[in-house]
Amino acid sequence: MYERLLDKNKKPTIEFLEDYIGSQGYNNLLQFEGFLNKNYQLSREMKFPFGNNYGWGYKYSHKSNHLCYAFFEAGAFTVMLQLGDHCVSKIEHMLPTFSSKTIDLWKNRYPCGKQGGWIHYRVLDVKELDDIFELIRIKKRPILE
């Protein structure tokens, strides 16, 4: 379950993605992109980064600043966020407001820097997007704030 698109030679179309990640997953992806478009000068690029284990996904950036990746999976998508050392104190301060899933992902992050790290957040429910939005806001303040 949650297989990724690992064939580098088959770039997925929008129509294929909608079917592959499912209607709920696709609607979640649209809400995710809606937040990004509203709050950042967004660019989205279809990429096959990091070798053969991650597969196809969108790289989202604000101007020249990388925000996150969204990797496509059968029935879902996973947001991959790098949260640097400058984010740690804000995240730790807000930790009690996050869901248990987000807290667990943060505590078990892949290390990066002295205290920061990478988290891989598989979006299975639209409610999970609220925590992801907050993490992205911590990483990069929205343009309207």
Rosetta constraint file for C-alpha pairs under 8 A:
AtomPair CA 1 CA 74 HARMONIC 6.78 0.50
AtomPair CA 1 CA 75 HARMONIC 7.99 0.50
AtomPair CA 2 CA 73 HARMONIC 4.90 0.50
AtomPair CA 2 CA 74 HARMONIC 4.64 0.50
AtomPair CA 2 CA 75 HARMONIC 6.16 0.50
AtomPair CA 2 CA 76 HARMONIC 6.65 0.50
AtomPair CA 3 CA 73 HARMONIC 5.21 0.50
AtomPair CA 3 CA 74 HARMONIC 5.32 0.50
AtomPair CA 4 CA 54 HARMONIC 6.97 0.50
AtomPair CA 4 CA 55 HARMONIC 5.84 0.50
AtomPair CA 4 CA 56 HARMONIC 7.44 0.50
AtomPair CA 4 CA 71 HARMONIC 7.44 0.50
AtomPair CA 4 CA 72 HARMONIC 5.93 0.50
AtomPair CA 4 CA 73 HARMONIC 4.47 0.50
AtomPair CA 4 CA 74 HARMONIC 6.55 0.50
AtomPair CA 5 CA 54 HARMONIC 7.93 0.50
AtomPair CA 5 CA 55 HARMONIC 4.96 0.50
AtomPair CA 5 CA 56 HARMONIC 5.60 0.50
AtomPair CA 5 CA 72 HARMONIC 6.71 0.50
AtomPair CA 5 CA 73 HARMONIC 6.80 0.50
AtomPair CA 6 CA 52 HARMONIC 6.25 0.50
AtomPair CA 6 CA 53 HARMONIC 6.86 0.50
AtomPair CA 6 CA 54 HARMONIC 7.03 0.50
AtomPair CA 6 CA 55 HARMONIC 4.37 0.50
AtomPair CA 6 CA 56 HARMONIC 6.75 0.50
AtomPair CA 7 CA 11 HARMONIC 7.89 0.50
AtomPair CA 7 CA 55 HARMONIC 7.14 0.50
AtomPair CA 8 CA 48 HARMONIC 6.64 0.50
AtomPair CA 8 CA 52 HARMONIC 7.78 0.50
AtomPair CA 8 CA 55 HARMONIC 7.16 0.50
AtomPair CA 8 CA 56 HARMONIC 7.47 0.50
AtomPair CA 11 CA 56 HARMONIC 7.36 0.50
AtomPair CA 12 CA 16 HARMONIC 6.06 0.50
AtomPair CA 12 CA 17 HARMONIC 6.47 0.50
AtomPair CA 12 CA 56 HARMONIC 7.69 0.50
AtomPair CA 13 CA 17 HARMONIC 6.24 0.50
AtomPair CA 14 CA 18 HARMONIC 6.23 0.50
AtomPair CA 15 CA 19 HARMONIC 6.60 0.50
AtomPair CA 16 CA 20 HARMONIC 5.97 0.50
AtomPair CA 17 CA 21 HARMONIC 5.90 0.50
AtomPair CA 17 CA 22 HARMONIC 7.92 0.50
AtomPair CA 17 CA 26 HARMONIC 7.65 0.50
AtomPair CA 17 CA 72 HARMONIC 7.46 0.50
AtomPair CA 18 CA 22 HARMONIC 5.86 0.50
AtomPair CA 18 CA 23 HARMONIC 6.48 0.50
AtomPair CA 18 CA 25 HARMONIC 7.98 0.50
AtomPair CA 18 CA 26 HARMONIC 5.50 0.50
AtomPair CA 19 CA 23 HARMONIC 6.94 0.50
AtomPair CA 20 CA 72 HARMONIC 7.98 0.50
AtomPair CA 20 CA 73 HARMONIC 7.09 0.50
AtomPair CA 20 CA 74 HARMONIC 5.26 0.50
AtomPair CA 20 CA 75 HARMONIC 6.42 0.50
AtomPair CA 21 CA 25 HARMONIC 5.22 0.50
AtomPair CA 21 CA 26 HARMONIC 5.99 0.50
AtomPair CA 21 CA 72 HARMONIC 6.58 0.50
AtomPair CA 21 CA 73 HARMONIC 5.76 0.50
AtomPair CA 21 CA 74 HARMONIC 4.87 0.50
AtomPair CA 21 CA 75 HARMONIC 4.12 0.50
AtomPair CA 21 CA 76 HARMONIC 4.89 0.50
AtomPair CA 21 CA 77 HARMONIC 6.77 0.50
AtomPair CA 22 CA 26 HARMONIC 5.89 0.50
AtomPair CA 22 CA 74 HARMONIC 7.32 0.50
AtomPair CA 22 CA 75 HARMONIC 5.09 0.50
AtomPair CA 22 CA 76 HARMONIC 7.01 0.50
AtomPair CA 23 CA 27 HARMONIC 6.04 0.50
AtomPair CA 24 CA 28 HARMONIC 6.13 0.50
AtomPair CA 24 CA 75 HARMONIC 7.97 0.50
AtomPair CA 24 CA 76 HARMONIC 7.96 0.50
AtomPair CA 25 CA 29 HARMONIC 6.14 0.50
AtomPair CA 25 CA 75 HARMONIC 6.11 0.50
AtomPair CA 25 CA 76 HARMONIC 4.82 0.50
AtomPair CA 25 CA 77 HARMONIC 6.71 0.50
AtomPair CA 25 CA 123 HARMONIC 7.59 0.50
AtomPair CA 25 CA 124 HARMONIC 7.09 0.50
AtomPair CA 26 CA 30 HARMONIC 6.21 0.50
AtomPair CA 26 CA 76 HARMONIC 7.76 0.50
AtomPair CA 27 CA 31 HARMONIC 6.28 0.50
AtomPair CA 28 CA 32 HARMONIC 6.09 0.50
AtomPair CA 28 CA 123 HARMONIC 7.65 0.50
AtomPair CA 28 CA 125 HARMONIC 7.54 0.50
AtomPair CA 28 CA 126 HARMONIC 5.69 0.50
AtomPair CA 28 CA 129 HARMONIC 7.89 0.50
AtomPair CA 29 CA 33 HARMONIC 6.13 0.50
AtomPair CA 29 CA 77 HARMONIC 7.60 0.50
AtomPair CA 30 CA 34 HARMONIC 5.97 0.50
AtomPair CA 31 CA 35 HARMONIC 6.34 0.50
AtomPair CA 32 CA 36 HARMONIC 6.50 0.50
AtomPair CA 32 CA 129 HARMONIC 6.85 0.50
AtomPair CA 32 CA 133 HARMONIC 7.99 0.50
AtomPair CA 33 CA 37 HARMONIC 5.96 0.50
AtomPair CA 34 CA 38 HARMONIC 6.07 0.50
AtomPair CA 35 CA 39 HARMONIC 6.21 0.50
AtomPair CA 35 CA 133 HARMONIC 7.47 0.50
AtomPair CA 36 CA 40 HARMONIC 5.69 0.50
AtomPair CA 36 CA 42 HARMONIC 6.61 0.50
AtomPair CA 37 CA 41 HARMONIC 6.72 0.50
AtomPair CA 37 CA 42 HARMONIC 5.67 0.50
AtomPair CA 39 CA 142 HARMONIC 4.91 0.50
AtomPair CA 39 CA 143 HARMONIC 5.78 0.50
AtomPair CA 39 CA 144 HARMONIC 6.62 0.50
AtomPair CA 40 CA 62 HARMONIC 5.67 0.50
AtomPair CA 40 CA 142 HARMONIC 5.82 0.50
AtomPair CA 40 CA 143 HARMONIC 5.75 0.50
AtomPair CA 41 CA 61 HARMONIC 7.89 0.50
AtomPair CA 41 CA 62 HARMONIC 5.12 0.50
AtomPair CA 41 CA 63 HARMONIC 6.04 0.50
AtomPair CA 41 CA 143 HARMONIC 7.81 0.50
AtomPair CA 42 CA 60 HARMONIC 6.72 0.50
AtomPair CA 42 CA 61 HARMONIC 5.68 0.50
AtomPair CA 42 CA 62 HARMONIC 4.90 0.50
AtomPair CA 42 CA 63 HARMONIC 6.80 0.50
AtomPair CA 43 CA 60 HARMONIC 5.78 0.50
AtomPair CA 43 CA 61 HARMONIC 5.27 0.50
AtomPair CA 43 CA 62 HARMONIC 6.42 0.50
AtomPair CA 43 CA 63 HARMONIC 7.23 0.50
AtomPair CA 44 CA 58 HARMONIC 6.13 0.50
AtomPair CA 44 CA 59 HARMONIC 5.63 0.50
AtomPair CA 44 CA 60 HARMONIC 4.77 0.50
AtomPair CA 44 CA 61 HARMONIC 6.62 0.50
AtomPair CA 45 CA 58 HARMONIC 5.37 0.50
AtomPair CA 45 CA 59 HARMONIC 5.16 0.50
AtomPair CA 45 CA 60 HARMONIC 6.71 0.50
AtomPair CA 46 CA 56 HARMONIC 7.02 0.50
AtomPair CA 46 CA 57 HARMONIC 5.74 0.50
AtomPair CA 46 CA 58 HARMONIC 4.62 0.50
AtomPair CA 46 CA 59 HARMONIC 6.38 0.50
AtomPair CA 47 CA 56 HARMONIC 5.76 0.50
AtomPair CA 47 CA 57 HARMONIC 5.52 0.50
AtomPair CA 47 CA 58 HARMONIC 5.90 0.50
AtomPair CA 47 CA 59 HARMONIC 6.47 0.50
AtomPair CA 48 CA 54 HARMONIC 7.39 0.50
AtomPair CA 48 CA 55 HARMONIC 5.47 0.50
AtomPair CA 48 CA 56 HARMONIC 4.68 0.50
AtomPair CA 48 CA 57 HARMONIC 6.47 0.50
AtomPair CA 49 CA 54 HARMONIC 7.01 0.50
AtomPair CA 49 CA 55 HARMONIC 7.14 0.50
AtomPair CA 49 CA 56 HARMONIC 7.54 0.50
AtomPair CA 50 CA 54 HARMONIC 6.58 0.50
AtomPair CA 51 CA 55 HARMONIC 7.85 0.50
AtomPair CA 54 CA 71 HARMONIC 7.01 0.50
AtomPair CA 55 CA 71 HARMONIC 6.92 0.50
AtomPair CA 55 CA 72 HARMONIC 7.65 0.50
AtomPair CA 56 CA 71 HARMONIC 6.04 0.50
AtomPair CA 56 CA 72 HARMONIC 6.39 0.50
AtomPair CA 57 CA 69 HARMONIC 6.55 0.50
AtomPair CA 57 CA 70 HARMONIC 5.30 0.50
AtomPair CA 57 CA 71 HARMONIC 4.10 0.50
AtomPair CA 57 CA 72 HARMONIC 5.66 0.50
AtomPair CA 58 CA 69 HARMONIC 5.53 0.50
AtomPair CA 58 CA 70 HARMONIC 5.23 0.50
AtomPair CA 58 CA 71 HARMONIC 6.58 0.50
AtomPair CA 59 CA 66 HARMONIC 7.63 0.50
AtomPair CA 59 CA 67 HARMONIC 7.83 0.50
AtomPair CA 59 CA 68 HARMONIC 6.17 0.50
AtomPair CA 59 CA 69 HARMONIC 4.56 0.50
AtomPair CA 59 CA 70 HARMONIC 6.71 0.50
AtomPair CA 60 CA 66 HARMONIC 6.30 0.50
AtomPair CA 60 CA 67 HARMONIC 5.55 0.50
AtomPair CA 60 CA 68 HARMONIC 5.48 0.50
AtomPair CA 60 CA 69 HARMONIC 6.00 0.50
AtomPair CA 60 CA 70 HARMONIC 7.99 0.50
AtomPair CA 61 CA 65 HARMONIC 5.38 0.50
AtomPair CA 61 CA 66 HARMONIC 4.33 0.50
AtomPair CA 61 CA 67 HARMONIC 5.02 0.50
AtomPair CA 61 CA 68 HARMONIC 7.15 0.50
AtomPair CA 62 CA 66 HARMONIC 6.39 0.50
AtomPair CA 62 CA 67 HARMONIC 6.62 0.50
AtomPair CA 67 CA 81 HARMONIC 7.19 0.50
AtomPair CA 67 CA 136 HARMONIC 7.01 0.50
AtomPair CA 67 CA 139 HARMONIC 7.60 0.50
AtomPair CA 67 CA 140 HARMONIC 7.40 0.50
AtomPair CA 68 CA 79 HARMONIC 6.75 0.50
AtomPair CA 68 CA 80 HARMONIC 5.72 0.50
AtomPair CA 68 CA 81 HARMONIC 4.96 0.50
AtomPair CA 68 CA 82 HARMONIC 7.07 0.50
AtomPair CA 69 CA 78 HARMONIC 7.98 0.50
AtomPair CA 69 CA 79 HARMONIC 5.60 0.50
AtomPair CA 69 CA 80 HARMONIC 5.13 0.50
AtomPair CA 69 CA 81 HARMONIC 6.82 0.50
AtomPair CA 70 CA 77 HARMONIC 6.29 0.50
AtomPair CA 70 CA 78 HARMONIC 5.42 0.50
AtomPair CA 70 CA 79 HARMONIC 4.43 0.50
AtomPair CA 70 CA 80 HARMONIC 6.27 0.50
AtomPair CA 71 CA 77 HARMONIC 5.44 0.50
AtomPair CA 71 CA 78 HARMONIC 5.15 0.50
AtomPair CA 71 CA 79 HARMONIC 6.47 0.50
AtomPair CA 71 CA 80 HARMONIC 7.66 0.50
AtomPair CA 72 CA 76 HARMONIC 6.67 0.50
AtomPair CA 72 CA 77 HARMONIC 4.62 0.50
AtomPair CA 72 CA 78 HARMONIC 6.73 0.50
AtomPair CA 73 CA 77 HARMONIC 5.11 0.50
AtomPair CA 73 CA 78 HARMONIC 7.40 0.50
AtomPair CA 76 CA 122 HARMONIC 6.96 0.50
AtomPair CA 76 CA 123 HARMONIC 6.20 0.50
AtomPair CA 76 CA 124 HARMONIC 6.15 0.50
AtomPair CA 77 CA 122 HARMONIC 5.80 0.50
AtomPair CA 77 CA 123 HARMONIC 5.82 0.50
AtomPair CA 77 CA 124 HARMONIC 7.86 0.50
AtomPair CA 78 CA 120 HARMONIC 6.18 0.50
AtomPair CA 78 CA 121 HARMONIC 5.22 0.50
AtomPair CA 78 CA 122 HARMONIC 4.00 0.50
AtomPair CA 78 CA 123 HARMONIC 5.85 0.50
AtomPair CA 79 CA 119 HARMONIC 8.00 0.50
AtomPair CA 79 CA 120 HARMONIC 5.72 0.50
AtomPair CA 79 CA 121 HARMONIC 5.05 0.50
AtomPair CA 79 CA 122 HARMONIC 6.29 0.50
AtomPair CA 79 CA 123 HARMONIC 7.35 0.50
AtomPair CA 80 CA 118 HARMONIC 6.90 0.50
AtomPair CA 80 CA 119 HARMONIC 5.73 0.50
AtomPair CA 80 CA 120 HARMONIC 4.52 0.50
AtomPair CA 80 CA 121 HARMONIC 6.31 0.50
AtomPair CA 81 CA 118 HARMONIC 5.54 0.50
AtomPair CA 81 CA 119 HARMONIC 5.45 0.50
AtomPair CA 81 CA 120 HARMONIC 6.64 0.50
AtomPair CA 81 CA 136 HARMONIC 7.92 0.50
AtomPair CA 82 CA 112 HARMONIC 7.88 0.50
AtomPair CA 82 CA 116 HARMONIC 7.74 0.50
AtomPair CA 82 CA 117 HARMONIC 5.81 0.50
AtomPair CA 82 CA 118 HARMONIC 4.41 0.50
AtomPair CA 82 CA 119 HARMONIC 6.66 0.50
AtomPair CA 83 CA 87 HARMONIC 5.98 0.50
AtomPair CA 83 CA 88 HARMONIC 7.50 0.50
AtomPair CA 83 CA 116 HARMONIC 5.50 0.50
AtomPair CA 83 CA 117 HARMONIC 5.41 0.50
AtomPair CA 83 CA 118 HARMONIC 6.13 0.50
AtomPair CA 83 CA 119 HARMONIC 7.91 0.50
AtomPair CA 83 CA 139 HARMONIC 6.25 0.50
AtomPair CA 84 CA 88 HARMONIC 7.02 0.50
AtomPair CA 84 CA 112 HARMONIC 6.90 0.50
AtomPair CA 84 CA 113 HARMONIC 6.66 0.50
AtomPair CA 84 CA 115 HARMONIC 7.49 0.50
AtomPair CA 84 CA 116 HARMONIC 4.49 0.50
AtomPair CA 84 CA 117 HARMONIC 6.23 0.50
AtomPair CA 84 CA 139 HARMONIC 7.68 0.50
AtomPair CA 85 CA 113 HARMONIC 6.25 0.50
AtomPair CA 85 CA 114 HARMONIC 6.42 0.50
AtomPair CA 85 CA 115 HARMONIC 5.47 0.50
AtomPair CA 85 CA 116 HARMONIC 4.55 0.50
AtomPair CA 85 CA 117 HARMONIC 7.95 0.50
AtomPair CA 86 CA 116 HARMONIC 7.81 0.50
AtomPair CA 87 CA 91 HARMONIC 6.16 0.50
AtomPair CA 87 CA 116 HARMONIC 7.20 0.50
AtomPair CA 87 CA 138 HARMONIC 6.18 0.50
AtomPair CA 87 CA 139 HARMONIC 6.03 0.50
AtomPair CA 88 CA 92 HARMONIC 5.99 0.50
AtomPair CA 88 CA 115 HARMONIC 6.74 0.50
AtomPair CA 88 CA 116 HARMONIC 6.09 0.50
AtomPair CA 89 CA 93 HARMONIC 6.07 0.50
AtomPair CA 90 CA 94 HARMONIC 6.24 0.50
AtomPair CA 90 CA 138 HARMONIC 6.89 0.50
AtomPair CA 91 CA 95 HARMONIC 5.80 0.50
AtomPair CA 91 CA 135 HARMONIC 7.46 0.50
AtomPair CA 91 CA 138 HARMONIC 7.35 0.50
AtomPair CA 94 CA 98 HARMONIC 6.95 0.50
AtomPair CA 95 CA 103 HARMONIC 6.40 0.50
AtomPair CA 98 CA 102 HARMONIC 6.01 0.50
AtomPair CA 98 CA 103 HARMONIC 6.36 0.50
AtomPair CA 98 CA 131 HARMONIC 6.22 0.50
AtomPair CA 99 CA 103 HARMONIC 6.30 0.50
AtomPair CA 99 CA 131 HARMONIC 7.37 0.50
AtomPair CA 100 CA 104 HARMONIC 6.06 0.50
AtomPair CA 101 CA 105 HARMONIC 6.16 0.50
AtomPair CA 102 CA 106 HARMONIC 6.11 0.50
AtomPair CA 102 CA 121 HARMONIC 7.87 0.50
AtomPair CA 102 CA 131 HARMONIC 6.99 0.50
AtomPair CA 103 CA 107 HARMONIC 6.13 0.50
AtomPair CA 104 CA 108 HARMONIC 6.08 0.50
AtomPair CA 105 CA 109 HARMONIC 5.80 0.50
AtomPair CA 105 CA 119 HARMONIC 6.13 0.50
AtomPair CA 105 CA 120 HARMONIC 7.40 0.50
AtomPair CA 105 CA 121 HARMONIC 7.36 0.50
AtomPair CA 106 CA 119 HARMONIC 6.61 0.50
AtomPair CA 109 CA 117 HARMONIC 5.47 0.50
AtomPair CA 109 CA 118 HARMONIC 5.46 0.50
AtomPair CA 109 CA 119 HARMONIC 5.18 0.50
AtomPair CA 110 CA 117 HARMONIC 5.16 0.50
AtomPair CA 110 CA 118 HARMONIC 4.99 0.50
AtomPair CA 110 CA 119 HARMONIC 6.59 0.50
AtomPair CA 111 CA 115 HARMONIC 6.95 0.50
AtomPair CA 111 CA 116 HARMONIC 6.08 0.50
AtomPair CA 111 CA 117 HARMONIC 4.25 0.50
AtomPair CA 111 CA 118 HARMONIC 6.50 0.50
AtomPair CA 112 CA 116 HARMONIC 5.14 0.50
AtomPair CA 112 CA 117 HARMONIC 4.25 0.50
AtomPair CA 112 CA 118 HARMONIC 6.74 0.50
AtomPair CA 113 CA 117 HARMONIC 7.00 0.50
AtomPair CA 121 CA 132 HARMONIC 7.93 0.50
AtomPair CA 123 CA 128 HARMONIC 6.42 0.50
AtomPair CA 123 CA 129 HARMONIC 7.25 0.50
AtomPair CA 124 CA 128 HARMONIC 7.43 0.50
AtomPair CA 125 CA 129 HARMONIC 7.62 0.50
AtomPair CA 128 CA 132 HARMONIC 6.73 0.50
AtomPair CA 129 CA 133 HARMONIC 5.95 0.50
AtomPair CA 130 CA 134 HARMONIC 6.31 0.50
AtomPair CA 131 CA 135 HARMONIC 6.24 0.50
AtomPair CA 132 CA 136 HARMONIC 6.20 0.50
AtomPair CA 133 CA 137 HARMONIC 6.16 0.50
AtomPair CA 134 CA 138 HARMONIC 6.21 0.50
AtomPair CA 135 CA 139 HARMONIC 6.24 0.50
AtomPair CA 136 CA 140 HARMONIC 6.03 0.50
AtomPair CA 136 CA 141 HARMONIC 7.81 0.50
AtomPair CA 137 CA 141 HARMONIC 4.96 0.50
AtomPair CA 137 CA 142 HARMONIC 6.21 0.50
AtomPair CA 141 CA 145 HARMONIC 6.86 0.50
